Amino acid sequence: MNAKILILLLSLSSLLSFAQEKFKYREEIQSTDEKVQKVEALVQKEFGVPSSPGIWTSTNSDYGLMIRTKGNTFTISAWQISDKTDIKAKIENFMSKVKSELGFN
């Protein structure tokens, strides 16, 4: 009985450590329509053309990325999936440009 409990605990422990996220980022910023349109230009320069009007998504298997601009709102979600790519530095650099454009610095 003790051996079964030990195996169960070890299994749960390894499952939980496997499920931990490496990097996760989410932010929503409200500004003026004009400033958000300027941010759209930054997004296009950094990540290319949108997959839908005002929506950018990642096709990279190493990280997930979703950016949305609508009216006066800019929303970004990013998360790292594998150890191959460090999306954290790229997002931090990009967000400093966005906040500068929006006048948050």
Phi, psi and omega per residue, in radians:
M1 nan -0.775 3.125
N2 -1.112 -0.631 3.132
A3 -1.147 -0.669 3.122
K4 -1.155 -0.712 3.118
I5 -1.146 -0.728 3.116
L6 -1.081 -0.779 3.118
I7 -1.104 -0.729 3.111
L8 -1.094 -0.778 3.123
L9 -1.118 -0.742 3.107
L10 -1.121 -0.678 3.112
S11 -1.128 -0.776 3.110
L12 -1.116 -0.706 3.132
S13 -1.088 -0.802 3.140
S14 -1.184 -0.611 3.113
L15 -1.150 -0.763 3.131
L16 -1.147 -0.701 3.134
S17 -1.204 -0.552 3.098
F18 -1.211 -0.589 -3.045
A19 -1.436 -0.093 -3.131
Q20 -1.165 2.447 3.139
E21 -1.476 2.554 3.137
K22 -1.420 -0.877 -3.136
F23 -2.599 2.350 3.136
K24 -2.474 2.301 -3.098
Y25 -2.444 2.362 3.056
R26 -2.588 2.332 3.104
E27 -2.641 2.490 3.046
E28 -2.204 2.258 -3.097
I29 -2.189 2.341 3.048
Q30 -1.926 2.380 -3.131
S31 -2.587 -2.652 3.076
T32 -1.596 2.762 3.103
D33 -0.981 -0.729 -3.087
E34 -1.120 -0.757 3.140
K35 -1.181 -0.664 3.115
V36 -1.140 -0.611 3.065
Q37 -1.129 -0.633 3.064
K38 -1.145 -0.654 3.102
V39 -1.140 -0.641 3.070
E40 -0.975 -0.700 3.110
A41 -1.107 -0.694 3.077
L42 -1.103 -0.742 -3.138
V43 -1.091 -0.781 3.132
Q44 -1.097 -0.671 3.123
K45 -1.141 -0.697 -3.084
E46 -1.419 -0.709 -2.982
F47 -2.108 0.058 3.091
G48 1.509 -2.913 -3.075
V49 -1.226 2.603 -3.131
P50 -1.224 2.668 3.082
S51 -1.324 -0.470 3.011
S52 -2.510 2.797 3.131
P53 -0.960 2.076 3.124
G54 1.379 0.141 -3.118
I55 -2.316 2.183 3.072
W56 -2.039 2.310 3.079
T57 -2.273 2.683 -3.127
S58 -1.553 2.488 2.993
T59 -1.897 0.138 -3.127
N60 -1.386 2.323 -3.124
S61 -1.407 -0.136 -3.129
D62 -1.572 -0.349 3.116
Y63 -2.672 2.768 3.076
G64 -1.894 2.522 -3.131
L65 -2.606 2.313 3.048
M66 -2.456 2.121 3.106
I67 -2.149 2.384 3.137
R68 -2.401 2.357 3.011
T69 -2.138 2.291 3.124
K70 -2.653 2.062 -3.133
G71 1.062 -2.043 -3.124
N72 -1.833 0.351 -3.066
T73 -2.105 2.358 3.059
F74 -2.094 2.190 -3.136
T75 -2.234 2.360 3.089
I76 -2.337 2.400 3.009
S77 -2.306 2.308 3.117
A78 -2.495 2.524 3.101
W79 -2.639 2.493 -3.138
Q80 -1.600 2.365 -3.115
I81 -1.819 -0.820 -3.087
S82 -2.029 3.040 3.103
D83 -1.487 -0.101 -3.051
K84 -1.181 -0.676 -3.030
T85 -2.118 2.427 3.068
D86 -1.767 1.624 -3.124
I87 -1.309 -0.395 -3.087
K88 -0.991 -0.877 -3.120
A89 -1.099 -0.705 -3.141
K90 -1.128 -0.744 -3.141
I91 -1.209 -0.741 3.125
E92 -1.069 -0.748 3.106
N93 -1.114 -0.799 3.135
F94 -1.092 -0.774 -3.108
M95 -1.171 -0.514 3.065
S96 -1.161 -0.639 3.068
K97 -1.161 -0.736 -3.130
V98 -1.112 -0.835 -3.112
K99 -1.139 -0.585 3.057
S100 -1.131 -0.772 3.129
E101 -1.106 -0.632 -3.123
L102 -1.470 -0.113 3.110
G103 1.424 0.527 3.137
F104 -1.705 0.067 -3.129
N105 -1.549 nan nan
